[in-house]
Amino acid sequence: MELLAYAAFFLTIALTYAIMCLGLNVQWGQTGLFNVGVAGFVGLGAYVSAALTTPDAAERIGGFGLPIAVGWIAAMAAGGVLALAVGLLTLRMRSDYLAITTFGIAVALQLVFQNAEVLTGGAFGMAFIPRPFAGLQGQSFAFNMVNLALTAAVVAGVYLLLEHLLRSPWGRALRAVREDEIAAQALGKNPVLLRIQAFALGGAIMALAGAVQAHFIGFIAPGNYLPMMTFQVWAMLIVGGSGNNRGAVLGAVLVWAIWALSGAAISEIFPAAQQARAASLQIVIIGVMLCIILLWRPQGILPEVRSVSRHLGIRNKDS
């Protein structure tokens, strides 16, 4: 029973990363927007939702005790607004400006989380974040299972929404802009507007992931949203398959499994005095895995399905 409870806990955390990957897939996989500030959007969503839903606290602003659903919606709104502001400022320029800006925003937000004690609790973080189905916390198996079901439902909802958008004219326009901006513009599409819309949608989904993860764990701290999180999410998307939503989910579960298992192995192999240094081996392991995947399948385990190629294949068979 304890093993099943841990498996449910592991899968729940993995699925929160899957939501982040789905958001990044909208930006990079579908539109070609290079966002290296994923951790900032995730952290913003976590802190906004926590501030609105936690009990009243004398040491900081917030603590309104609102329902969890309200916190999740507010987190999405905050992530979308931040991404919209970044998009309006940078997406008319070259793509490298977007990478620099998103990295700077992620670092700035992490410093705010660290130092704005009145808003975020500072280095001590924020505790007493309400957890879904809190009445079952005394029963770890039941608690983890119902939270796994809830998180899986959120992933399924985001996945189905994005799949619908992917097959819509809007999704086809995004891919057209990604492949050839000049040709898409000649067909009457507005590349800048499409990029802004995709970037805002991806930012909102990342913020939702941060809120879902924060409420499942029940505690957040600035150290949770370091640039390493951005590296993890990018690795997940590359391994799973950029441009494919199923690949994004698969990559999240696979890379998180390797990350968690390698961490457990390090704690068993190395003595306590050396575990802090040995933890860097996790990054090495993920890096080696990325190299192997890129050599074996450069497009990821589940690469993007090119609809044009599929239709051409059908036509060739008929002929």
N, C-alpha and C positions, 0 to 999 in steps of 0.2 A: 504493500500500500504506500509506503514511504517513497519507493522508487517511482511509482505512478504519479505521486504528488509532485516529485521533483521534475519528472518529465513534463507534466502540465505546466509547471512554473517555467521551465526552460522554453517550451514552445510559446508561451505567452510573451516572454521577452523577445523571442525571435520574431514573432508576428508584429510586435511594435516596430522593430527594425524593418519589417516588410512594408509597413505603411510609409516609413521614411523613403525606402527604395522606390515605391510607387510614385511618390512626389518627385524624387530626383529623376525618375524615368520620364515624367512629363516634360521636365525642363531639358534634360540632356538627351535622353533616348529618342524623344519625339520631335524636339525643337532644336537641339544642338546648343543649348545654353549651358555654359560651364560655371556651375555654382560650387565654389569651394568654401562656402559658409553654411553648410547644412546644420552644423551643431548650433549655430546661432538661432536659426529658425526653430529648431527642436526645443532649445532651452527657453526661448521666448514663449512658446506655447505652454510649456510646463509651468513656468512661473506665473503666467497670466491666469491659467486655470486654477493653480494652487492658491493664488492671492484671493480669488473670488469665492472659493469653496471652503477654505479652512475656517476654523472658529476664530472669533475675535482674539487678537493678540495685542497687548499694550505696547510691545516693543517695536511694532512696525505697522505701516499703513496696510489696510486690507482686512482680510478675515471677515468676509461678509456672510459666510455660511450658506452660500447659494447651492442649488442642486448641481450634481456633477455634470449633467447634460448642458447646463448653462455655461459651466466652465469650459467644456469642450468646444462649444459654439464660439465663445469669446476667444478662445485660443486660435481657432481657425481664422476668425476675423482679424486678429492681431497679426498673424503670420501673413495673411493675404495682403493686408494694408502695408506692412513692411516691404514685402516683395514688390508690391505695386510701386511704392516710392522708389525703391532701388531700380526697378525697371524703367520708370519715367526718366531717371537721371542718367542711366548708363546704356540702355539698349539701343540708343541711336548711334552709339560709338562702336568701336571695334570690340570684339569679344574678350580681349585680354583685360579691358577695363572692367568688365563684369566680374571676372575672376578676382582682380585686385580689390574691387569694392566689396564683394561678398566676403572675402577673407577678412578685410578690415572691419566689417560690421560684426562678424562672428567674434573677433577678438575684443571689439569694443563692448559687445553685449556680455561677454564672459567677465570683463572687468566690472561692468555694472552689477552683475550677479554677485561678484566677489566683494564689492565695496559699498554698494548702496544698501546698508543694513536696514534703513527705514522702510525700504520697499521689499527687499528680498531675504532679509535675515543675515546677509553677509556670508562670511566663510562658514558659519554654522548651518547654513541652509534653512530649509523650511520643513517642519515636521507636522504631524497630525493632519496630513492631507487625507481627506475622506476616500475610502476604498470601496469600490462596488461590492455589494453583498458582504458588508462588513460584519454582519451578524454571524457569518460562517467562519470567521477568522480562527476560532478555536478548533475547527475541523480542517486541517490543512488540505486534505485531499479534496473535500467538497468545495472549499474556497478556491483552490487553484483550478479546479475543473470548470466551475461556473465562470470564472474570470477568463479562462481559456476560450470558452464558448462565446463570451461577450467580445473579446478581442478578435476572434475569428470572424464574428459577424461584422465587425467594423472593417476588417480587411476585405471581406467579401463585398461589402457595400461599396468601398472605395474602388475595388477591382472592377466590379460591374459598371460603375459610373464611368471609369476611365475607358473600359472596353467599348462602351456605348459612344463615348466621345471620339475614340480612336477610329470608329467606323463611320462617323458622321462627316459631313463636308468640312467642318472645323478641323477635325483630326487630319483629314487628307491635306488641308491647306497648311497645317503645321509641318507635315513631312515634306510638302513641296517647298516651303521656305527653307527647311533644313538642307534639302538636296541642292536647290538652285534658287537663290533669292531673286535673281534678276528675272528668271523665267516666271516665277510665281507673281512677281510684280507686274510683268507684262500681261498676265491673265487677270489682272484687276484686284489682286490680293494686297493687303497692307501688311508687310512683314513686321514693321515695328509694333503695330497694334497686336498682331498675333503673338509675337514674342512676349509682350507685356502680359497678355492674358494667360499664356502658358506659365510664365514665371510666377504670377500671382497665385494661380491654382496650385502649382507645385509647392510654393511657400506655405499656403494654407494647409495642405495635406501634411507637410513636415511638422507644422505646429500642432496639428491634431495628434500626430504620433507622439510628440513630446508630452501632451496632456494625458493621453491614454497610459503611457508608461509611468508617468508621475503618480497617477491615481492607483495604479496597480501596486507600485512599490511602497507608496505612502510617505516617501521622503525624497527631497531633491537637494542638491548642493552644487556650487559652481564647478567643482571638479568633475561632475558628470558630463559637462558640455565643452570639453576641451577639443582642440582640432583633431584629436585622435578619433572622435566619433565620425567626423567627416570622412576620414580615411577609411573607416570601417564600412560606411554606407557606400562609398564609391567602389570599394572592393567587392561588396555584395552585388552591386549592379553589374560590374564588369564580369564577375564569375557567372552570374545567372544568365546574363544576356541583355545588353542594352537595347532598348526599343521594344522589348517583349515584357508585358506585365507579368506573365507567368514566370518568366525568367527572373524578374525582380524579386518575386516572392520566394522562389527556389533558392536564389543566391543568398537571400537574407538568412534563411534557415540553415543552409549549408555552412556559410562563413561563421555564423554565430555558434554553430556546433563545434567547429574547429577551434574557435576562440575560447569557448567555455571548456572544452576538453583539454586543450593545451594548458589553460590556467590551472585546471585540476591536477594535471600531470606535473606541472612545475611545483605546485605546493606539496606533492608527494615525494618528488625526487630530491629537491633542494632543501637544505636546512633553513629554518626560519630566518637566520641572519642574512642569507643570500637571496631570499625570494624576491626582494624589491628589485635587485639588479636582474635577476633571472626573468622577471616579468617582461623585460624587453624582448625576450625570445618569442613572445606571442606575435610581435610585429614582424619578426624575421620569418616565422612560420607562414603568416598571411602573405608576406611578400614573395616567398618561394612558391606558394600555391598560385599566386597571380601569374608569376612567370610561367609555371607549368600550363595553366589554363590558356594563356596567351599564345604559347607555342603549340598547344594541342588544338584548341578551338579559339581562334582570335576573336570570334564574335560571341563567345560565351557558350554555356551549356545549352541554353534554349535561345538561339539567335532570333532576331526579328524576322518575321515572315513578310517578305516583300510581295504585296498583293499583285503588282504588275507581273512579277516573275511567275506567280501562281497561275494567273490568267493566261499568260503566254504558254506555260506548260500544258494547260488544258487544251489550248488551241492547237499546239503541236501534236498532241496525242490524237485529236480528232482528224488531223490531216494525215 
